[in-house]
Amino acid sequence: MQQDTAASIRIATFNVENLDLPIETRLGVLQPALERLEADVLCLQEVNAQRVAGEKRREFLALDAVLSGTRYEGYHRSATHPPGRDGPADVHNLVTLSRFPITATRQVVHDLVPPVAAELVTPRPKPEAPTPVRYERPGLVTEIDLGGQPLVVVNVHLRAPIASALPGQKLNASQWRTIGGWAEGYYLSGIKRIGQALELRLLAEELFDRTPEPLILIAGDFNAEAGEIPLRLLVGAPEDTGNAALAARSLVLLDRAVDASRRFSVVHHGRPQMLDHMLASHALYGFFRGIEVHNEALGDEAIGYAKRIEAAGSYHAAVVATFKRTSASSAPEPAPGT
């Protein structure tokens, strides 16, 4: 990035929670929330895709309806897809929108970290061979042209700390047969979440190897708070590695700049938690100027789920960070229609 005190870029992340059709009841909440972000780059999680009438393919019909008439309608777009298939998955897609051109995009899922082979104990019947533990959610890597060095934005959604199902250990969708089965299912989800974080850290290592001072932002729903293992793996602080010479390859947790009283993106059983984060390389951190968590209208997800109330907006708060932008003379043209 080139310095320009008059210009800035806003990058946001927002888990829109099972964005799907019908969408009419959510538009009056989601569209103002998105407009308030004033984002130049927007990372979305949990974007569902819908069947196109008479065809097998899926498209982002609900997302298109939400973006219609907003500043994001004509933004450049990248999105995840199921491995080996074209087009989006039915649920939990990642979508990155950019006012500036996207020059490259790829997704990462078990590309750098192979599945762990676990010898499961509680399934009935018990497997005869180790079971590969695969995580389903890829990371979405998007390179954005701001003029000069590209900005690499990694959109992520780590596995939630909810026990993974095991054969013969569930009475129904919400009840477990044994505590041991639930505990092993919870253990497997932990492996998935930490495995995803490890793969993202190794992705960051690749980016550092490629460029001495890369502009990296990893943003999304980490389903973990600061200090938990996934965030520690990603940050790679000298206090953990024991090597100050590696400090320039660590990542900066930007939401530490938020006052503690405002530092939460989810409320669960009355407990505020910061689960949605932004982590920046030190080169990008030099352009960081501020961060906001839009949590004023946040409801309690546990109460909402118990009452079967789907969030009109989301039970996650959006997070938006401001950076100095590239110089106006070198910045590329924004997407058509913006």
Stockholm file with secondary structure:
# STOCKHOLM 1.0

chainA/1-338         MQQDTAASIRIATFNVENLDLPIETRLGVLQPALERLEADVLCLQEVNAQRVAGEKRREFLALDAVLSGTRYEGYHRSATHPPGRDGPADVHNLVTLSRFPITATRQVVHDLVPPVAAELVTPRPKPEAPTPVRYERPGLVTEIDLGGQPLVVVNVHLRAPIASALPGQKLNASQWRTIGGWAEGYYLSGIKRIGQALELRLLAEELFDRTPEPLILIAGDFNAEAGEIPLRLLVGAPEDTGNAALAARSLVLLDRAVDASRRFSVVHHGRPQMLDHMLASHALYGFFRGIEVHNEALGDEAIGYAKRIEAAGSYHAAVVATFKRTSASSAPEPAPGT
#=GR chainA/1-338 SS CCCCTTCEEEEEEEEEEEECSCCHHHHHHHHHHHHHHCCSEEEEEEECCEECTTSSCEECHHHHHHHTTSTTTTCEEEECCCTTCSSCCSSCEEEEEESSCEEEEEEESSSSSCCEEECCSSCSSCCSSCEEECCCCCEEEEEECSSSSCEEEEEEECCCSSCCCCTTCBSSSSCBSCHHHHHHHHHHHHHHHHHHHHHHHHHHHHHHHHCSSCEEEEEEECSSCTTSHHHHHHHCCHHHHSCGGGGGGSEEEGGGGSCGGGCCSEEETTEEECCEEEEEEHHHHTTEEEEEEECTTCCBHHHHHHTTCCCSSCSSCEEEEEEECCCTTTCCCCCTTC
#=GC SS_cons         CCCCTTCEEEEEEEEEEEECSCCHHHHHHHHHHHHHHCCSEEEEEEECCEECTTSSCEECHHHHHHHTTSTTTTCEEEECCCTTCSSCCSSCEEEEEESSCEEEEEEESSSSSCCEEECCSSCSSCCSSCEEECCCCCEEEEEECSSSSCEEEEEEECCCSSCCCCTTCBSSSSCBSCHHHHHHHHHHHHHHHHHHHHHHHHHHHHHHHHCSSCEEEEEEECSSCTTSHHHHHHHCCHHHHSCGGGGGGSEEEGGGGSCGGGCCSEEETTEEECCEEEEEEHHHHTTEEEEEEECTTCCBHHHHHHTTCCCSSCSSCEEEEEEECCCTTTCCCCCTTC
//
